Every structure is written in C-alpha cells, then in structure tokens.
Amino acid sequence: MHHAIPIDASHRADDPQRDAERADGVHEIARNLAFKRLAIVNVVFFGEHGSGDREWVLIDTGAPGTANLIENAAARRFGPYSRPAAIILTHGHFDHVGTALQLAELWEAPIYAHQAEAPFLDGRERYPAPDRRVGGGVLSALSDLFPRGPVDLSDRLRWLPADGKVPGMPDWRWIHTPGHTPGHVSLWRELDRALIAGDAVITTSSESAYAVAVQRTELHGPPMYFTPDWNGARLSVETLAALDPALLVAGHGLALRGDTMRNALHRLARDFGRIAMPARGRYVSEEARARS
C-alpha cells in the first residue's frame, strides 16, 4: 500500500531565491498570499504588503509557543502594530490553534471557525484520541502526547457565515471539508483557483519526522493518526479535486502549483482508499462516535 504521491519540488509555488533574499521565513505564493512554516505546521497570510491595520487576515495560528514568530512576521509584512481583520481557523487541532487566543487578544481580533468545531473550541470536548498505530513514523508513535483539548476561545470565537463568504477575504469562500475533524474547512478563490486546504490534503508526510524536517514533497491525505472519519476525509478530497486548483497551500509541507500537483490531487481522490487510508486502525471501519 502507498501512502503518498511523490511530487518533484520543482513544482513548488514559491520562489526560493526571493524567499532567501527576504530571509524572514515567509514564502510568497501569490500577490497577496504567503505562508510561513513554524516547525511542523504552516500559517497563511492573506493581504497586500504594507496593507496596514485591519486589512489582512491570518489563517491558522501554529502550535503553542510560536506567537512571537507570527506577530513579528505579520509586523514585517503588513506594518508595525497592524492588526488583522480576522483570524480564520481551518480546524482546531493544537498545531493550528495553539496561539489563537493569545494573538486574538493582542490584536483585538475575532476568530472564525466552522460551527461543527464548536465543542472543541468552546471548552466542552477533547478531540478523539489519536491512533498511533497508523502511518508509521516517529510522529505517529508520539501522537498520544499531543494536546487534543479542549481549548476555550469563546470570548473571541465567531462562526463562519452561512453564505460561504470569508470575513476579511473578498473573493474567497469557505468549503466544509470534514473528515480530519468535523468542522474542518478549506478556503477557495475562484479568480486564480487558489486553494488553502488546511489538513484535508497535505504536501509532506506528517507521520515522519524526517519528511517534516526536510519538507519532502509528497501529496497525502490528512494526517493519519489524527483522522477519525475516513469516509468524510475521502469525500472532502474528492470535493477539492473537483475544483481543479492551480495553486495549493496546505497545513503541512510546501505550497505547490501546476499540472503535476493537479494530476496528483485527482489521483489521490480516485485512489484514496489505496493511497491515503491506513490498512487498519481504530477509525478505519467506523468513524469516531464517542469522545475518549
């Protein structure tokens, strides 16, 4: 069984030479879109350089302990003391929500998420226990140690609007892509077919510490050890493949563009059970129905 589709790093969406010249760890992938890698996970910035106060948006907030890195990158990109119009969460796992409340309070900004994430973001519930037996690799083996909540963002938490619009991001819409979590969302801009996929699909192995360290470029389904609903995950990948994106930025790995990425995404959707799903595991035959 395969667990990934290899993709040559020449299809990355950023410009390595320009990124090196900038030397701030922010990867430009479109005129008003960039991402920053923070150890195992990416955060995404939407907005023009120097756009100023309330004219930009942060998508996901990294793991605990990275708030200063995000704050400094935002200040360099948008201007000192500039605050976002909103913080958007693709989902509430610890590596995507780790600094959300700290930054929201610092910036006096609202946090938006899908309402199906409510029990995990308002202090009521923990996410289902990970399955450390699937996927192989050091990070899978250590997944029992990863925080799974609950977190309480209630003071700043808002729900994404039912009409699909994304606060602070004109021309974008959110798409419900559950499976990895019940309220996982991806963000889509039809204008240039840009896709922010969160963890619905990722572009490096989240199970292997080596792959994460070197950013080995592969197209994967969602992280295996933290995915409790594989049927939902499959349907979500099919939804994203049907968009036929030109640009893909995920929660883990390099951003990719072009036909090779697009063909790999279609193959992942077509052969999801063979490529992306573990052969066995606690959530393979039935989604998590009880919190543990």
C-alpha positions as CSV (number, residue, x, y, z in Angstrom):
1,M,0.0,0.0,0.0
2,H,1.2,3.5,-0.9
3,H,0.6,6.4,1.5
4,A,1.7,9.3,-0.7
5,I,2.2,10.5,-4.3
6,P,5.7,11.9,-4.8
7,I,6.0,15.3,-6.4
8,D,9.2,16.9,-7.6
9,A,10.0,20.0,-5.5
10,S,10.4,22.0,-8.8
11,H,6.6,22.4,-8.7
12,R,6.7,24.4,-5.5
13,A,4.6,27.6,-5.7
14,D,7.1,30.0,-4.0
15,D,10.3,31.5,-5.4
16,P,13.2,30.0,-3.3
17,Q,15.6,32.7,-4.4
18,R,13.3,35.6,-3.5
19,D,12.5,33.9,-0.2
20,A,16.2,33.6,0.6
21,E,16.6,37.3,-0.2
22,R,13.8,38.1,2.2
23,A,15.3,35.9,4.9
24,D,12.2,36.2,7.1
25,G,10.9,32.7,6.6
26,V,7.8,33.9,4.7
27,H,7.1,32.2,1.4
28,E,5.4,34.3,-1.3
29,I,3.0,32.2,-3.4
30,A,0.7,34.9,-4.9
31,R,0.4,38.7,-5.0
32,N,-1.5,38.8,-1.7
33,L,-0.9,35.3,-0.3
34,A,2.0,33.8,1.6
35,F,2.8,31.2,4.2
36,K,5.3,30.7,7.0
37,R,6.5,27.4,8.2
38,L,6.6,27.0,12.0
39,A,8.3,23.7,12.8
40,I,5.7,21.1,11.7
41,V,2.9,23.4,10.5
42,N,2.2,26.3,8.3
43,V,0.3,29.6,8.9
44,V,-1.0,31.6,6.0
45,F,-1.1,35.3,5.5
46,F,-3.7,37.0,3.2
47,G,-3.2,40.6,2.3
48,E,-1.0,43.1,0.4
49,H,2.4,44.1,1.7
50,G,2.1,47.1,3.8
51,S,-1.7,47.0,3.7
52,G,-1.9,48.2,7.3
53,D,-4.4,47.9,10.1
54,R,-7.4,45.5,9.7
55,E,-6.5,45.0,6.0
56,W,-5.2,41.4,6.3
57,V,-6.1,38.0,7.6
58,L,-4.2,35.2,9.4
59,I,-5.3,31.6,8.6
60,D,-4.4,29.2,11.4
61,T,-2.1,30.1,14.3
62,G,0.5,27.4,14.7
63,A,1.5,25.4,17.7
64,P,1.8,26.8,21.3
65,G,4.9,28.9,21.8
66,T,5.0,30.4,18.3
67,A,3.0,33.6,18.8
68,N,6.0,35.9,18.7
69,L,7.2,34.4,15.4
70,I,3.8,35.0,13.9
71,E,3.5,38.5,15.3
72,N,6.9,39.5,14.1
73,A,6.3,38.1,10.6
74,A,3.0,40.0,10.4
75,A,4.6,43.2,11.5
76,R,7.2,43.0,8.8
77,R,4.7,42.1,6.2
78,F,1.8,44.5,6.9
79,G,3.4,47.2,9.0
80,P,4.2,47.7,12.7
81,Y,1.2,47.5,15.0
82,S,-1.1,46.4,12.2
83,R,-3.8,44.0,13.3
84,P,-5.8,41.5,11.2
85,A,-9.4,41.9,10.3
86,A,-9.9,38.3,11.4
87,I,-8.2,35.0,12.3
88,I,-9.6,32.1,10.4
89,L,-9.2,28.5,11.6
90,T,-9.3,25.6,9.2
91,H,-9.8,23.4,12.3
92,G,-9.0,23.3,16.0
93,H,-6.1,20.8,16.4
94,F,-3.3,22.0,18.7
95,D,-0.9,22.9,15.8
96,H,-3.4,25.1,14.1
97,V,-5.0,26.8,17.2
98,G,-2.0,27.0,19.5
99,T,-1.7,30.8,19.6
100,A,-5.2,31.8,18.5
101,L,-6.4,33.2,21.8
102,Q,-3.1,34.9,22.6
103,L,-3.0,36.6,19.2
104,A,-6.7,37.4,19.1
105,E,-6.4,39.2,22.4
106,L,-3.2,41.0,21.4
107,W,-4.8,42.2,18.2
108,E,-8.4,42.5,19.5
109,A,-9.4,40.3,16.5
110,P,-12.3,37.9,16.1
111,I,-11.6,34.2,15.5
112,Y,-13.8,32.4,12.9
113,A,-14.3,28.7,12.6
114,H,-17.0,26.3,11.4
115,Q,-19.8,25.7,13.9
116,A,-19.2,22.0,13.8
117,E,-15.9,22.7,15.6
118,A,-17.8,24.3,18.5
119,P,-17.4,21.6,21.2
120,F,-13.6,21.6,20.6
121,L,-13.2,25.4,20.7
122,D,-15.6,26.4,23.4
123,G,-14.1,24.3,26.2
124,R,-16.6,21.4,26.1
125,E,-14.8,18.5,24.5
126,R,-11.5,17.0,23.5
127,Y,-10.8,15.6,20.1
128,P,-10.9,11.8,19.7
129,A,-7.8,10.0,20.8
130,P,-5.1,9.6,18.1
131,D,-4.3,6.2,16.6
132,R,-0.6,6.0,17.0
133,R,-0.5,2.6,15.2
134,V,-1.3,4.0,11.8
135,G,1.1,5.7,9.3
136,G,4.3,4.6,10.9
137,G,7.0,7.2,11.7
138,V,8.1,8.9,14.9
139,L,5.3,11.5,15.0
140,S,2.7,8.8,14.8
141,A,4.3,6.9,17.7
142,L,4.4,10.1,19.8
143,S,0.9,11.3,18.9
144,D,-0.6,10.2,22.2
145,L,1.5,13.0,23.7
146,F,0.0,15.7,21.5
147,P,-2.6,18.0,23.1
148,R,-6.1,17.5,22.0
149,G,-8.0,20.0,24.1
150,P,-10.4,21.2,24.9
151,V,-9.5,24.8,24.3
152,D,-11.8,27.7,25.1
153,L,-11.8,30.5,22.6
154,S,-15.3,31.6,23.5
155,D,-14.5,35.3,24.2
156,R,-13.3,35.8,20.6
157,L,-15.0,32.9,18.7
158,R,-17.4,33.6,15.9
159,W,-18.9,31.2,13.3
160,L,-18.1,31.4,9.6
161,P,-21.2,32.9,7.8
162,A,-23.6,30.5,6.2
163,D,-23.3,32.2,2.8
164,G,-19.8,30.8,2.4
165,K,-18.1,34.2,2.5
166,V,-14.8,34.5,4.4
167,P,-14.5,37.5,6.7
168,G,-11.8,39.9,5.6
169,M,-11.1,37.9,2.4
170,P,-13.0,39.3,-0.6
171,D,-13.4,36.8,-3.5
172,W,-12.8,33.8,-1.2
173,R,-15.3,31.3,0.1
174,W,-15.0,28.6,2.6
175,I,-15.8,24.9,1.9
176,H,-16.7,22.4,4.5
177,T,-14.2,19.6,4.2
178,P,-14.8,17.3,7.2
179,G,-13.1,14.0,8.0
180,H,-9.9,15.1,9.7
181,T,-12.2,17.0,12.1
182,P,-16.0,17.5,12.0
183,G,-15.7,21.2,11.2
184,H,-12.6,21.3,9.0
185,V,-12.8,23.9,6.3
186,S,-10.7,24.8,3.2
187,L,-10.6,28.2,1.5
188,W,-11.1,28.7,-2.2
189,R,-10.6,31.6,-4.6
190,E,-12.1,31.0,-8.0
191,L,-10.4,34.0,-9.5
192,D,-7.0,32.3,-9.7
193,R,-8.1,28.8,-8.5
194,A,-6.1,29.2,-5.3
195,L,-6.8,26.6,-2.5
196,I,-5.9,26.8,1.2
197,A,-6.5,23.2,2.1
198,G,-5.6,23.1,5.8
199,D,-5.1,19.4,6.6
200,A,-7.7,18.0,4.2
201,V,-4.7,17.3,2.0
202,I,-1.1,17.9,2.9
203,T,2.1,18.0,0.9
204,T,4.6,16.2,3.1
205,S,4.3,13.2,5.4
206,S,3.0,14.3,8.8
207,E,3.9,10.9,10.3
208,S,7.6,11.1,9.5
209,A,9.9,13.4,11.5
210,Y,12.5,13.2,8.7
211,A,10.0,14.1,5.9
212,V,8.7,17.1,8.0
213,A,12.3,18.2,8.7
214,V,13.4,18.2,5.1
215,Q,9.9,19.1,3.7
216,R,9.9,16.1,1.4
217,T,7.3,16.9,-1.2
218,E,4.5,14.3,-1.5
219,L,0.8,14.7,-1.8
220,H,-1.0,13.0,1.1
221,G,-4.5,12.7,2.5
222,P,-5.0,14.1,6.0
223,P,-2.6,13.1,8.9
224,M,-3.4,9.5,9.6
225,Y,-3.1,9.4,13.3
226,F,-5.4,12.4,13.9
227,T,-8.2,11.5,11.3
228,P,-11.2,9.8,12.9
229,D,-13.6,9.8,9.9
230,W,-12.1,8.3,6.8
231,N,-15.2,8.3,4.7
232,G,-15.6,12.0,5.3
233,A,-12.0,12.6,4.5
234,R,-12.3,10.8,1.2
235,L,-15.4,12.8,0.2
236,S,-13.5,16.0,1.1
237,V,-10.6,15.2,-1.1
238,E,-13.0,14.4,-3.9
239,T,-14.6,17.9,-3.4
240,L,-11.2,19.6,-3.5
241,A,-10.0,17.7,-6.6
242,A,-13.2,18.7,-8.4
243,L,-12.2,22.3,-8.0
244,D,-9.1,21.6,-10.2
245,P,-6.9,24.1,-8.3
246,A,-4.0,25.9,-9.9
247,L,-2.3,26.6,-6.5
248,L,-2.4,24.5,-3.3
249,V,-1.1,25.6,0.1
250,A,-1.7,23.1,2.9
251,G,-1.2,23.0,6.6
252,H,1.9,20.8,6.3
253,G,4.5,21.0,3.5
254,L,5.4,23.3,0.6
255,A,2.9,25.1,-1.5
256,L,2.5,23.6,-5.0
257,R,1.2,24.7,-8.3
258,G,0.6,23.4,-11.8
259,D,-0.5,20.4,-13.7
260,T,1.6,17.9,-11.8
261,M,0.0,19.0,-8.5
262,R,-3.4,18.9,-10.1
263,N,-3.0,15.5,-11.6
264,A,-1.7,14.2,-8.2
265,L,-4.8,15.6,-6.5
266,H,-7.1,13.9,-8.9
267,R,-5.2,10.6,-8.5
268,L,-5.4,10.9,-4.7
269,A,-9.2,11.4,-4.9
270,R,-9.6,8.5,-7.3
271,D,-7.5,6.1,-5.4
272,F,-8.0,7.5,-1.9
273,G,-8.6,4.1,-0.2
274,R,-5.4,2.6,-1.6
275,I,-3.2,5.7,-1.3
276,A,-4.3,7.7,1.8
277,M,-6.1,5.3,4.2
278,P,-4.3,3.1,6.6
279,A,-4.9,-0.6,6.1
280,R,-6.2,-1.0,9.6
281,G,-6.8,1.1,12.7
282,R,-9.3,2.2,15.2
283,Y,-11.1,4.6,12.9
284,V,-10.8,2.8,9.5
285,S,-14.0,0.8,9.6
286,E,-16.1,3.3,11.6
287,E,-15.7,7.0,12.4
288,A,-15.2,8.1,16.0
289,R,-18.6,8.3,17.6
290,A,-17.6,8.7,21.2
291,R,-15.0,11.0,22.6
292,S,-12.2,9.3,24.5
